[in-house]
Amino acid sequence: MEPMIPRSPLDDPEKAAHAWARYRRIMTYMLTVTVALVIASVILLYRSNGMVSVHFYIAAALGIGFTMLLASALMGLAFLSSGTGHDESVVNPLDDDHEL
């Protein structure tokens, strides 16, 4: 007989709505931090290099912004998954006491 797969807490619409609202708050906060960091970075780059090329500043701003937002999104999803108990509902067939 196969073991029953546990249900994820995110299957409950109320818990899922709370978790996604928390994720959106985290992302809103991180968007604010990212915008401030990009502005500060462009100012520091301008002070140290002068007016090099507008493309340099655009590339730096996009690179810093994309990296910060991607890292924030992935870490936010890890927190969402762990904080809701979704990680515990995953069945790992390698957890059994079978020797390979």
Phi and psi restraints in degrees (range 20) as a CNS / XPLOR table:
assign (resid 1 and name C) (resid 2 and name N)
       (resid 2 and name CA) (resid 2 and name C) 1.0 -74.8 20.0 2
assign (resid 2 and name N) (resid 2 and name CA)
       (resid 2 and name C) (resid 3 and name N) 1.0 139.4 20.0 2
assign (resid 2 and name C) (resid 3 and name N)
       (resid 3 and name CA) (resid 3 and name C) 1.0 -68.3 20.0 2
assign (resid 3 and name N) (resid 3 and name CA)
       (resid 3 and name C) (resid 4 and name N) 1.0 147.3 20.0 2
assign (resid 3 and name C) (resid 4 and name N)
       (resid 4 and name CA) (resid 4 and name C) 1.0 -75.3 20.0 2
assign (resid 4 and name N) (resid 4 and name CA)
       (resid 4 and name C) (resid 5 and name N) 1.0 137.0 20.0 2
assign (resid 4 and name C) (resid 5 and name N)
       (resid 5 and name CA) (resid 5 and name C) 1.0 -80.6 20.0 2
assign (resid 5 and name N) (resid 5 and name CA)
       (resid 5 and name C) (resid 6 and name N) 1.0 124.3 20.0 2
assign (resid 5 and name C) (resid 6 and name N)
       (resid 6 and name CA) (resid 6 and name C) 1.0 -67.4 20.0 2
assign (resid 6 and name N) (resid 6 and name CA)
       (resid 6 and name C) (resid 7 and name N) 1.0 148.0 20.0 2
assign (resid 6 and name C) (resid 7 and name N)
       (resid 7 and name CA) (resid 7 and name C) 1.0 -77.7 20.0 2
assign (resid 7 and name N) (resid 7 and name CA)
       (resid 7 and name C) (resid 8 and name N) 1.0 146.1 20.0 2
assign (resid 7 and name C) (resid 8 and name N)
       (resid 8 and name CA) (resid 8 and name C) 1.0 -78.9 20.0 2
assign (resid 8 and name N) (resid 8 and name CA)
       (resid 8 and name C) (resid 9 and name N) 1.0 141.3 20.0 2
assign (resid 8 and name C) (resid 9 and name N)
       (resid 9 and name CA) (resid 9 and name C) 1.0 -60.6 20.0 2
assign (resid 9 and name N) (resid 9 and name CA)
       (resid 9 and name C) (resid 10 and name N) 1.0 -22.0 20.0 2
assign (resid 9 and name C) (resid 10 and name N)
       (resid 10 and name CA) (resid 10 and name C) 1.0 -74.5 20.0 2
assign (resid 10 and name N) (resid 10 and name CA)
       (resid 10 and name C) (resid 11 and name N) 1.0 -5.8 20.0 2
assign (resid 10 and name C) (resid 11 and name N)
       (resid 11 and name CA) (resid 11 and name C) 1.0 -73.3 20.0 2
assign (resid 11 and name N) (resid 11 and name CA)
       (resid 11 and name C) (resid 12 and name N) 1.0 -21.5 20.0 2
assign (resid 11 and name C) (resid 12 and name N)
       (resid 12 and name CA) (resid 12 and name C) 1.0 -79.2 20.0 2
assign (resid 12 and name N) (resid 12 and name CA)
       (resid 12 and name C) (resid 13 and name N) 1.0 118.5 20.0 2
assign (resid 12 and name C) (resid 13 and name N)
       (resid 13 and name CA) (resid 13 and name C) 1.0 -58.4 20.0 2
assign (resid 13 and name N) (resid 13 and name CA)
       (resid 13 and name C) (resid 14 and name N) 1.0 -34.7 20.0 2
assign (resid 13 and name C) (resid 14 and name N)
       (resid 14 and name CA) (resid 14 and name C) 1.0 -68.7 20.0 2
assign (resid 14 and name N) (resid 14 and name CA)
       (resid 14 and name C) (resid 15 and name N) 1.0 -44.6 20.0 2
assign (resid 14 and name C) (resid 15 and name N)
       (resid 15 and name CA) (resid 15 and name C) 1.0 -67.7 20.0 2
assign (resid 15 and name N) (resid 15 and name CA)
       (resid 15 and name C) (resid 16 and name N) 1.0 -37.9 20.0 2
assign (resid 15 and name C) (resid 16 and name N)
       (resid 16 and name CA) (resid 16 and name C) 1.0 -65.4 20.0 2
assign (resid 16 and name N) (resid 16 and name CA)
       (resid 16 and name C) (resid 17 and name N) 1.0 -41.5 20.0 2
assign (resid 16 and name C) (resid 17 and name N)
       (resid 17 and name CA) (resid 17 and name C) 1.0 -63.1 20.0 2
assign (resid 17 and name N) (resid 17 and name CA)
       (resid 17 and name C) (resid 18 and name N) 1.0 -41.0 20.0 2
assign (resid 17 and name C) (resid 18 and name N)
       (resid 18 and name CA) (resid 18 and name C) 1.0 -64.6 20.0 2
assign (resid 18 and name N) (resid 18 and name CA)
       (resid 18 and name C) (resid 19 and name N) 1.0 -43.5 20.0 2
assign (resid 18 and name C) (resid 19 and name N)
       (resid 19 and name CA) (resid 19 and name C) 1.0 -65.2 20.0 2
assign (resid 19 and name N) (resid 19 and name CA)
       (resid 19 and name C) (resid 20 and name N) 1.0 -43.1 20.0 2
assign (resid 19 and name C) (resid 20 and name N)
       (resid 20 and name CA) (resid 20 and name C) 1.0 -70.8 20.0 2
assign (resid 20 and name N) (resid 20 and name CA)
       (resid 20 and name C) (resid 21 and name N) 1.0 -31.6 20.0 2
assign (resid 20 and name C) (resid 21 and name N)
       (resid 21 and name CA) (resid 21 and name C) 1.0 -65.4 20.0 2
assign (resid 21 and name N) (resid 21 and name CA)
       (resid 21 and name C) (resid 22 and name N) 1.0 -40.6 20.0 2
assign (resid 21 and name C) (resid 22 and name N)
       (resid 22 and name CA) (resid 22 and name C) 1.0 -63.8 20.0 2
assign (resid 22 and name N) (resid 22 and name CA)
       (resid 22 and name C) (resid 23 and name N) 1.0 -40.6 20.0 2
assign (resid 22 and name C) (resid 23 and name N)
       (resid 23 and name CA) (resid 23 and name C) 1.0 -62.5 20.0 2
assign (resid 23 and name N) (resid 23 and name CA)
       (resid 23 and name C) (resid 24 and name N) 1.0 -42.4 20.0 2
assign (resid 23 and name C) (resid 24 and name N)
       (resid 24 and name CA) (resid 24 and name C) 1.0 -64.4 20.0 2
assign (resid 24 and name N) (resid 24 and name CA)
       (resid 24 and name C) (resid 25 and name N) 1.0 -37.6 20.0 2
assign (resid 24 and name C) (resid 25 and name N)
       (resid 25 and name CA) (resid 25 and name C) 1.0 -63.4 20.0 2
assign (resid 25 and name N) (resid 25 and name CA)
       (resid 25 and name C) (resid 26 and name N) 1.0 -43.5 20.0 2
assign (resid 25 and name C) (resid 26 and name N)
       (resid 26 and name CA) (resid 26 and name C) 1.0 -61.1 20.0 2
assign (resid 26 and name N) (resid 26 and name CA)
       (resid 26 and name C) (resid 27 and name N) 1.0 -44.4 20.0 2
assign (resid 26 and name C) (resid 27 and name N)
       (resid 27 and name CA) (resid 27 and name C) 1.0 -68.4 20.0 2
assign (resid 27 and name N) (resid 27 and name CA)
       (resid 27 and name C) (resid 28 and name N) 1.0 -35.2 20.0 2
assign (resid 27 and name C) (resid 28 and name N)
       (resid 28 and name CA) (resid 28 and name C) 1.0 -64.7 20.0 2
assign (resid 28 and name N) (resid 28 and name CA)
       (resid 28 and name C) (resid 29 and name N) 1.0 -44.6 20.0 2
assign (resid 28 and name C) (resid 29 and name N)
       (resid 29 and name CA) (resid 29 and name C) 1.0 -61.6 20.0 2
assign (resid 29 and name N) (resid 29 and name CA)
       (resid 29 and name C) (resid 30 and name N) 1.0 -45.5 20.0 2
assign (resid 29 and name C) (resid 30 and name N)
       (resid 30 and name CA) (resid 30 and name C) 1.0 -69.1 20.0 2
assign (resid 30 and name N) (resid 30 and name CA)
       (resid 30 and name C) (resid 31 and name N) 1.0 -30.0 20.0 2
assign (resid 30 and name C) (resid 31 and name N)
       (resid 31 and name CA) (resid 31 and name C) 1.0 -64.4 20.0 2
assign (resid 31 and name N) (resid 31 and name CA)
       (resid 31 and name C) (resid 32 and name N) 1.0 -41.2 20.0 2
assign (resid 31 and name C) (resid 32 and name N)
       (resid 32 and name CA) (resid 32 and name C) 1.0 -63.5 20.0 2
assign (resid 32 and name N) (resid 32 and name CA)
       (resid 32 and name C) (resid 33 and name N) 1.0 -45.7 20.0 2
assign (resid 32 and name C) (resid 33 and name N)
       (resid 33 and name CA) (resid 33 and name C) 1.0 -62.5 20.0 2
assign (resid 33 and name N) (resid 33 and name CA)
       (resid 33 and name C) (resid 34 and name N) 1.0 -41.1 20.0 2
assign (resid 33 and name C) (resid 34 and name N)
       (resid 34 and name CA) (resid 34 and name C) 1.0 -63.9 20.0 2
assign (resid 34 and name N) (resid 34 and name CA)
       (resid 34 and name C) (resid 35 and name N) 1.0 -45.1 20.0 2
assign (resid 34 and name C) (resid 35 and name N)
       (resid 35 and name CA) (resid 35 and name C) 1.0 -61.8 20.0 2
assign (resid 35 and name N) (resid 35 and name CA)
       (resid 35 and name C) (resid 36 and name N) 1.0 -42.9 20.0 2
assign (resid 35 and name C) (resid 36 and name N)
       (resid 36 and name CA) (resid 36 and name C) 1.0 -64.0 20.0 2
assign (resid 36 and name N) (resid 36 and name CA)
       (resid 36 and name C) (resid 37 and name N) 1.0 -41.1 20.0 2
assign (resid 36 and name C) (resid 37 and name N)
       (resid 37 and name CA) (resid 37 and name C) 1.0 -66.5 20.0 2
assign (resid 37 and name N) (resid 37 and name CA)
       (resid 37 and name C) (resid 38 and name N) 1.0 -40.1 20.0 2
assign (resid 37 and name C) (resid 38 and name N)
       (resid 38 and name CA) (resid 38 and name C) 1.0 -64.9 20.0 2
assign (resid 38 and name N) (resid 38 and name CA)
       (resid 38 and name C) (resid 39 and name N) 1.0 -43.7 20.0 2
assign (resid 38 and name C) (resid 39 and name N)
       (resid 39 and name CA) (resid 39 and name C) 1.0 -62.4 20.0 2
assign (resid 39 and name N) (resid 39 and name CA)
       (resid 39 and name C) (resid 40 and name N) 1.0 -45.5 20.0 2
assign (resid 39 and name C) (resid 40 and name N)
       (resid 40 and name CA) (resid 40 and name C) 1.0 -62.9 20.0 2
assign (resid 40 and name N) (resid 40 and name CA)
       (resid 40 and name C) (resid 41 and name N) 1.0 -39.7 20.0 2
assign (resid 40 and name C) (resid 41 and name N)
       (resid 41 and name CA) (resid 41 and name C) 1.0 -65.7 20.0 2
assign (resid 41 and name N) (resid 41 and name CA)
       (resid 41 and name C) (resid 42 and name N) 1.0 -42.6 20.0 2
assign (resid 41 and name C) (resid 42 and name N)
       (resid 42 and name CA) (resid 42 and name C) 1.0 -66.0 20.0 2
assign (resid 42 and name N) (resid 42 and name CA)
       (resid 42 and name C) (resid 43 and name N) 1.0 -39.0 20.0 2
assign (resid 42 and name C) (resid 43 and name N)
       (resid 43 and name CA) (resid 43 and name C) 1.0 -63.6 20.0 2
assign (resid 43 and name N) (resid 43 and name CA)
       (resid 43 and name C) (resid 44 and name N) 1.0 -45.3 20.0 2
assign (resid 43 and name C) (resid 44 and name N)
       (resid 44 and name CA) (resid 44 and name C) 1.0 -64.3 20.0 2
assign (resid 44 and name N) (resid 44 and name CA)
       (resid 44 and name C) (resid 45 and name N) 1.0 -39.1 20.0 2
assign (resid 44 and name C) (resid 45 and name N)
       (resid 45 and name CA) (resid 45 and name C) 1.0 -63.7 20.0 2
assign (resid 45 and name N) (resid 45 and name CA)
       (resid 45 and name C) (resid 46 and name N) 1.0 -41.6 20.0 2
assign (resid 45 and name C) (resid 46 and name N)
       (resid 46 and name CA) (resid 46 and name C) 1.0 -65.3 20.0 2
assign (resid 46 and name N) (resid 46 and name CA)
       (resid 46 and name C) (resid 47 and name N) 1.0 -40.6 20.0 2
assign (resid 46 and name C) (resid 47 and name N)
       (resid 47 and name CA) (resid 47 and name C) 1.0 -64.9 20.0 2
assign (resid 47 and name N) (resid 47 and name CA)
       (resid 47 and name C) (resid 48 and name N) 1.0 -35.6 20.0 2
assign (resid 47 and name C) (resid 48 and name N)
       (resid 48 and name CA) (resid 48 and name C) 1.0 -87.2 20.0 2
assign (resid 48 and name N) (resid 48 and name CA)
       (resid 48 and name C) (resid 49 and name N) 1.0 -27.0 20.0 2
assign (resid 48 and name C) (resid 49 and name N)
       (resid 49 and name CA) (resid 49 and name C) 1.0 -114.4 20.0 2
assign (resid 49 and name N) (resid 49 and name CA)
       (resid 49 and name C) (resid 50 and name N) 1.0 -16.5 20.0 2
assign (resid 49 and name C) (resid 50 and name N)
       (resid 50 and name CA) (resid 50 and name C) 1.0 75.5 20.0 2
assign (resid 50 and name N) (resid 50 and name CA)
       (resid 50 and name C) (resid 51 and name N) 1.0 -162.9 20.0 2
assign (resid 50 and name C) (resid 51 and name N)
       (resid 51 and name CA) (resid 51 and name C) 1.0 -86.2 20.0 2
assign (resid 51 and name N) (resid 51 and name CA)
       (resid 51 and name C) (resid 52 and name N) 1.0 93.1 20.0 2
assign (resid 51 and name C) (resid 52 and name N)
       (resid 52 and name CA) (resid 52 and name C) 1.0 -81.0 20.0 2
assign (resid 52 and name N) (resid 52 and name CA)
       (resid 52 and name C) (resid 53 and name N) 1.0 -69.9 20.0 2
assign (resid 52 and name C) (resid 53 and name N)
       (resid 53 and name CA) (resid 53 and name C) 1.0 -156.8 20.0 2
assign (resid 53 and name N) (resid 53 and name CA)
       (resid 53 and name C) (resid 54 and name N) 1.0 143.8 20.0 2
assign (resid 53 and name C) (resid 54 and name N)
       (resid 54 and name CA) (resid 54 and name C) 1.0 -63.9 20.0 2
assign (resid 54 and name N) (resid 54 and name CA)
       (resid 54 and name C) (resid 55 and name N) 1.0 -29.8 20.0 2
assign (resid 54 and name C) (resid 55 and name N)
       (resid 55 and name CA) (resid 55 and name C) 1.0 -66.5 20.0 2
assign (resid 55 and name N) (resid 55 and name CA)
       (resid 55 and name C) (resid 56 and name N) 1.0 -32.8 20.0 2
assign (resid 55 and name C) (resid 56 and name N)
       (resid 56 and name CA) (resid 56 and name C) 1.0 -60.9 20.0 2
assign (resid 56 and name N) (resid 56 and name CA)
       (resid 56 and name C) (resid 57 and name N) 1.0 -46.2 20.0 2
assign (resid 56 and name C) (resid 57 and name N)
       (resid 57 and name CA) (resid 57 and name C) 1.0 -71.4 20.0 2
assign (resid 57 and name N) (resid 57 and name CA)
       (resid 57 and name C) (resid 58 and name N) 1.0 -35.9 20.0 2
assign (resid 57 and name C) (resid 58 and name N)
       (resid 58 and name CA) (resid 58 and name C) 1.0 -65.1 20.0 2
assign (resid 58 and name N) (resid 58 and name CA)
       (resid 58 and name C) (resid 59 and name N) 1.0 -45.8 20.0 2
assign (resid 58 and name C) (resid 59 and name N)
       (resid 59 and name CA) (resid 59 and name C) 1.0 -63.9 20.0 2
assign (resid 59 and name N) (resid 59 and name CA)
       (resid 59 and name C) (resid 60 and name N) 1.0 -42.6 20.0 2
assign (resid 59 and name C) (resid 60 and name N)
       (resid 60 and name CA) (resid 60 and name C) 1.0 -63.5 20.0 2
assign (resid 60 and name N) (resid 60 and name CA)
       (resid 60 and name C) (resid 61 and name N) 1.0 -44.8 20.0 2
assign (resid 60 and name C) (resid 61 and name N)
       (resid 61 and name CA) (resid 61 and name C) 1.0 -63.8 20.0 2
assign (resid 61 and name N) (resid 61 and name CA)
       (resid 61 and name C) (resid 62 and name N) 1.0 -44.7 20.0 2
assign (resid 61 and name C) (resid 62 and name N)
       (resid 62 and name CA) (resid 62 and name C) 1.0 -66.5 20.0 2
assign (resid 62 and name N) (resid 62 and name CA)
       (resid 62 and name C) (resid 63 and name N) 1.0 -40.7 20.0 2
assign (resid 62 and name C) (resid 63 and name N)
       (resid 63 and name CA) (resid 63 and name C) 1.0 -64.3 20.0 2
assign (resid 63 and name N) (resid 63 and name CA)
       (resid 63 and name C) (resid 64 and name N) 1.0 -46.7 20.0 2
assign (resid 63 and name C) (resid 64 and name N)
       (resid 64 and name CA) (resid 64 and name C) 1.0 -66.2 20.0 2
assign (resid 64 and name N) (resid 64 and name CA)
       (resid 64 and name C) (resid 65 and name N) 1.0 -45.1 20.0 2
assign (resid 64 and name C) (resid 65 and name N)
       (resid 65 and name CA) (resid 65 and name C) 1.0 -63.2 20.0 2
assign (resid 65 and name N) (resid 65 and name CA)
       (resid 65 and name C) (resid 66 and name N) 1.0 -46.3 20.0 2
assign (resid 65 and name C) (resid 66 and name N)
       (resid 66 and name CA) (resid 66 and name C) 1.0 -63.9 20.0 2
assign (resid 66 and name N) (resid 66 and name CA)
       (resid 66 and name C) (resid 67 and name N) 1.0 -43.1 20.0 2
assign (resid 66 and name C) (resid 67 and name N)
       (resid 67 and name CA) (resid 67 and name C) 1.0 -62.7 20.0 2
assign (resid 67 and name N) (resid 67 and name CA)
       (resid 67 and name C) (resid 68 and name N) 1.0 -45.4 20.0 2
assign (resid 67 and name C) (resid 68 and name N)
       (resid 68 and name CA) (resid 68 and name C) 1.0 -63.9 20.0 2
assign (resid 68 and name N) (resid 68 and name CA)
       (resid 68 and name C) (resid 69 and name N) 1.0 -44.6 20.0 2
assign (resid 68 and name C) (resid 69 and name N)
       (resid 69 and name CA) (resid 69 and name C) 1.0 -70.1 20.0 2
assign (resid 69 and name N) (resid 69 and name CA)
       (resid 69 and name C) (resid 70 and name N) 1.0 -37.3 20.0 2
assign (resid 69 and name C) (resid 70 and name N)
       (resid 70 and name CA) (resid 70 and name C) 1.0 -65.7 20.0 2
assign (resid 70 and name N) (resid 70 and name CA)
       (resid 70 and name C) (resid 71 and name N) 1.0 -45.5 20.0 2
assign (resid 70 and name C) (resid 71 and name N)
       (resid 71 and name CA) (resid 71 and name C) 1.0 -62.2 20.0 2
assign (resid 71 and name N) (resid 71 and name CA)
       (resid 71 and name C) (resid 72 and name N) 1.0 -40.4 20.0 2
assign (resid 71 and name C) (resid 72 and name N)
       (resid 72 and name CA) (resid 72 and name C) 1.0 -64.7 20.0 2
assign (resid 72 and name N) (resid 72 and name CA)
       (resid 72 and name C) (resid 73 and name N) 1.0 -43.6 20.0 2
assign (resid 72 and name C) (resid 73 and name N)
       (resid 73 and name CA) (resid 73 and name C) 1.0 -63.5 20.0 2
assign (resid 73 and name N) (resid 73 and name CA)
       (resid 73 and name C) (resid 74 and name N) 1.0 -44.7 20.0 2
assign (resid 73 and name C) (resid 74 and name N)
       (resid 74 and name CA) (resid 74 and name C) 1.0 -68.1 20.0 2
assign (resid 74 and name N) (resid 74 and name CA)
       (resid 74 and name C) (resid 75 and name N) 1.0 -41.7 20.0 2
assign (resid 74 and name C) (resid 75 and name N)
       (resid 75 and name CA) (resid 75 and name C) 1.0 -67.9 20.0 2
assign (resid 75 and name N) (resid 75 and name CA)
       (resid 75 and name C) (resid 76 and name N) 1.0 -36.9 20.0 2
assign (resid 75 and name C) (resid 76 and name N)
       (resid 76 and name CA) (resid 76 and name C) 1.0 -62.1 20.0 2
assign (resid 76 and name N) (resid 76 and name CA)
       (resid 76 and name C) (resid 77 and name N) 1.0 -40.3 20.0 2
assign (resid 76 and name C) (resid 77 and name N)
       (resid 77 and name CA) (resid 77 and name C) 1.0 -67.7 20.0 2
assign (resid 77 and name N) (resid 77 and name CA)
       (resid 77 and name C) (resid 78 and name N) 1.0 -36.1 20.0 2
assign (resid 77 and name C) (resid 78 and name N)
       (resid 78 and name CA) (resid 78 and name C) 1.0 -64.8 20.0 2
assign (resid 78 and name N) (resid 78 and name CA)
       (resid 78 and name C) (resid 79 and name N) 1.0 -42.2 20.0 2
assign (resid 78 and name C) (resid 79 and name N)
       (resid 79 and name CA) (resid 79 and name C) 1.0 -65.1 20.0 2
assign (resid 79 and name N) (resid 79 and name CA)
       (resid 79 and name C) (resid 80 and name N) 1.0 -40.2 20.0 2
assign (resid 79 and name C) (resid 80 and name N)
       (resid 80 and name CA) (resid 80 and name C) 1.0 -62.0 20.0 2
assign (resid 80 and name N) (resid 80 and name CA)
       (resid 80 and name C) (resid 81 and name N) 1.0 -46.9 20.0 2
assign (resid 80 and name C) (resid 81 and name N)
       (resid 81 and name CA) (resid 81 and name C) 1.0 -64.5 20.0 2
assign (resid 81 and name N) (resid 81 and name CA)
       (resid 81 and name C) (resid 82 and name N) 1.0 -44.4 20.0 2
assign (resid 81 and name C) (resid 82 and name N)
       (resid 82 and name CA) (resid 82 and name C) 1.0 -73.4 20.0 2
assign (resid 82 and name N) (resid 82 and name CA)
       (resid 82 and name C) (resid 83 and name N) 1.0 -42.6 20.0 2
assign (resid 82 and name C) (resid 83 and name N)
       (resid 83 and name CA) (resid 83 and name C) 1.0 -68.9 20.0 2
assign (resid 83 and name N) (resid 83 and name CA)
       (resid 83 and name C) (resid 84 and name N) 1.0 -25.9 20.0 2
assign (resid 83 and name C) (resid 84 and name N)
       (resid 84 and name CA) (resid 84 and name C) 1.0 -90.9 20.0 2
assign (resid 84 and name N) (resid 84 and name CA)
       (resid 84 and name C) (resid 85 and name N) 1.0 -11.2 20.0 2
assign (resid 84 and name C) (resid 85 and name N)
       (resid 85 and name CA) (resid 85 and name C) 1.0 90.1 20.0 2
assign (resid 85 and name N) (resid 85 and name CA)
       (resid 85 and name C) (resid 86 and name N) 1.0 7.0 20.0 2
assign (resid 85 and name C) (resid 86 and name N)
       (resid 86 and name CA) (resid 86 and name C) 1.0 -63.2 20.0 2
assign (resid 86 and name N) (resid 86 and name CA)
       (resid 86 and name C) (resid 87 and name N) 1.0 -33.6 20.0 2
assign (resid 86 and name C) (resid 87 and name N)
       (resid 87 and name CA) (resid 87 and name C) 1.0 -63.0 20.0 2
assign (resid 87 and name N) (resid 87 and name CA)
       (resid 87 and name C) (resid 88 and name N) 1.0 -36.4 20.0 2
assign (resid 87 and name C) (resid 88 and name N)
       (resid 88 and name CA) (resid 88 and name C) 1.0 -72.2 20.0 2
assign (resid 88 and name N) (resid 88 and name CA)
       (resid 88 and name C) (resid 89 and name N) 1.0 -18.5 20.0 2
assign (resid 88 and name C) (resid 89 and name N)
       (resid 89 and name CA) (resid 89 and name C) 1.0 -85.0 20.0 2
assign (resid 89 and name N) (resid 89 and name CA)
       (resid 89 and name C) (resid 90 and name N) 1.0 -4.6 20.0 2
assign (resid 89 and name C) (resid 90 and name N)
       (resid 90 and name CA) (resid 90 and name C) 1.0 -81.1 20.0 2
assign (resid 90 and name N) (resid 90 and name CA)
       (resid 90 and name C) (resid 91 and name N) 1.0 131.7 20.0 2
assign (resid 90 and name C) (resid 91 and name N)
       (resid 91 and name CA) (resid 91 and name C) 1.0 -94.7 20.0 2
assign (resid 91 and name N) (resid 91 and name CA)
       (resid 91 and name C) (resid 92 and name N) 1.0 123.7 20.0 2
assign (resid 91 and name C) (resid 92 and name N)
       (resid 92 and name CA) (resid 92 and name C) 1.0 -107.2 20.0 2
assign (resid 92 and name N) (resid 92 and name CA)
       (resid 92 and name C) (resid 93 and name N) 1.0 112.4 20.0 2
assign (resid 92 and name C) (resid 93 and name N)
       (resid 93 and name CA) (resid 93 and name C) 1.0 -65.7 20.0 2
assign (resid 93 and name N) (resid 93 and name CA)
       (resid 93 and name C) (resid 94 and name N) 1.0 -16.2 20.0 2
assign (resid 93 and name C) (resid 94 and name N)
       (resid 94 and name CA) (resid 94 and name C) 1.0 -83.3 20.0 2
assign (resid 94 and name N) (resid 94 and name CA)
       (resid 94 and name C) (resid 95 and name N) 1.0 -6.8 20.0 2
assign (resid 94 and name C) (resid 95 and name N)
       (resid 95 and name CA) (resid 95 and name C) 1.0 -75.1 20.0 2
assign (resid 95 and name N) (resid 95 and name CA)
       (resid 95 and name C) (resid 96 and name N) 1.0 -15.5 20.0 2
assign (resid 95 and name C) (resid 96 and name N)
       (resid 96 and name CA) (resid 96 and name C) 1.0 -64.6 20.0 2
assign (resid 96 and name N) (resid 96 and name CA)
       (resid 96 and name C) (resid 97 and name N) 1.0 163.8 20.0 2
assign (resid 96 and name C) (resid 97 and name N)
       (resid 97 and name CA) (resid 97 and name C) 1.0 -84.4 20.0 2
assign (resid 97 and name N) (resid 97 and name CA)
       (resid 97 and name C) (resid 98 and name N) 1.0 26.3 20.0 2
assign (resid 97 and name C) (resid 98 and name N)
       (resid 98 and name CA) (resid 98 and name C) 1.0 -78.8 20.0 2
assign (resid 98 and name N) (resid 98 and name CA)
       (resid 98 and name C) (resid 99 and name N) 1.0 135.2 20.0 2
assign (resid 98 and name C) (resid 99 and name N)
       (resid 99 and name CA) (resid 99 and name C) 1.0 -92.2 20.0 2
assign (resid 99 and name N) (resid 99 and name CA)
       (resid 99 and name C) (resid 100 and name N) 1.0 141.6 20.0 2
